[in-house]
Every structure is written in structure tokens, then in C-alpha cells.
Amino acid sequence: MMAAVRTDLSKRLVPDELWELVAPLLPSCSARPQGGGTAPRDERAVFTAVAYILTSGCAWRYLPESFGVSPATAHRRFSVWTEAGLWRRLHRAVLDELDARGELDWSSAIVGASKKGGAR
């Protein structure tokens, strides 16, 4: 029963269409400099755990065990992905995909502007 719940949650958080965009953007996982550790985790499981943390507001340390990923692994991978620019590239890939489908309405886009030197 737990596997069915995990699969259902995984598919809702990271549907196949999103995973197809994410997977090629993920940087390759290298060996930890301090050595040791466990075998590499399934990238989709780690990405799903990170998506859960980011969308739920859950603290890293309270990541449910049902994700099959430790909070330390999820946070470490999130940090690596952030440093590698994953989130910017993923945002661009999603926009490109929506635009290619004709599902993006640029006429209602909001452009932010800021003044140099702050408010006057």
C-alpha cells in the first residue's frame, strides 16, 4: 500500500511530462569528496523529494521517509542543482515547452523594473 501512495504522490508532484524536461537538465552526480556514503539514489525520487519540500514548506529534516531519500541527500542535491543553475534552466525549458504548445500568452506577461540606487 505504501508503494502505491508513494507512486501516486510522485506522479502528482513530478508528472512524466515534467520529468522528461527535468532529466536531461540534471548535472551528473559525482562521488562525494569525503568518500563513503551510500549508492546513488534514483534521480527522480530525489527530485520528487525536493519538489515536495519546495511546494509544501516542509522543513528538510521532516521529509517523510516514504520518499526513500534522506533529508541530507535531498538538501545536498538541491544545493548542487541550485549552484549548477538547474532552476533557471528548468524555468526556461517549461516556458519553451508551453510556447511550443501554444499555451503561453505573452500578451499578459508582467515585466518588472527597478530603479538603480533604490527608491527616491
N, C-alpha and C positions, 0 to 999 in steps of 0.2 A: 504493500500500500504506500509506503514512504517513497519508493522509487517513482510511482505514478504521480504523486504530489510534486516531487522534485522536477520531473519531466514537464508537467503541466506549467509550473511556475517558470521554469527555464524557457519554455516556448512562448509564454506571455511576455517575459522580460526581454528576451532576445529571440524574436521570431527568425525563421530561416532566412527571410529576405534581408534582415538586418545583419545576420551573421555572415551572409555572402559578401556584404560590403566591408565588414569589420576584419574578417580573417586575413585578407591579403595586406591589410594595413598594419597588422601587429608586428612589432620588431621581433626578431628571433631571440629566443631565450638562451642566454649564455650561462655557463657554470658560475656559481656563486664564488666570489673571490676568496672567501674564508673556507671554501670546501664544505664537505658534509652535506647535510640536508637530505631530502627525500627525492624520489624520482619526480621528474617534471609532471605537473598537473595538466589535465585536459584544458587547453586554452579557452574553450567555450565555457567550461564550468567556472573558470577564474573570471572571465569577462562577465558572466551572469552574476556572480557574487558581487563584483564591483558595481554592476548596474543596480543591483538590489540596494547596496549601501548608498549609492548616489541618489536613487529615486525615493528611498524610504526615509532617509535621515537617520537610519540606524547607526550607532557608533560601531566602528570597526571591531572592537572587542566583543560585541554582541552578535556578530554574524552567526546565524543559525548553522549548526553542524550539518544540517540536511543539504547544504550546498556542496559538501565534500571538499571544501577548501578551508584552510586555516585562515583566521583573520590576518596573521602575519604575512602569509603568502599573498592574499588579496591586496593588502596595503602595499606590499613591496612591488607587486606587479603594477598596481595603479601608479605608483611613483615612477617606475621605469617608463610606463606608457606616457605619462604626463611629460616627462623630460624628453621623450622622443617625439613629442608633438602629435600623438595619436588623436587627441580630441579635436584639434583644429582640422586635421586631415579627414577625420570621420565626418565632421560637420560639413565640410566641403563635398565629400562623397555623397552624403544624403541629399544635399541641395542639388547636386548634379543629377542624381537619380530622379528626384522629384521633377526637376526641369525636363529631363528626357521623357518622362511620362506625361508631361503637360499638366502636372498637378501643382505647379508653383506659380503663384500670382505675384509677379514682381511689382505690379502697379500699387500694391498696398504695403510695400516694404517701407520700413521706417529707418531713416538714416540718422545716426546720432552725430552730434557735433560738439566739440568742446573748444573753449577759448584757451589760448595759451596764456599762462600766467594766472589762471584761476578767475573767479568771479570778481567783478568790479562794482 
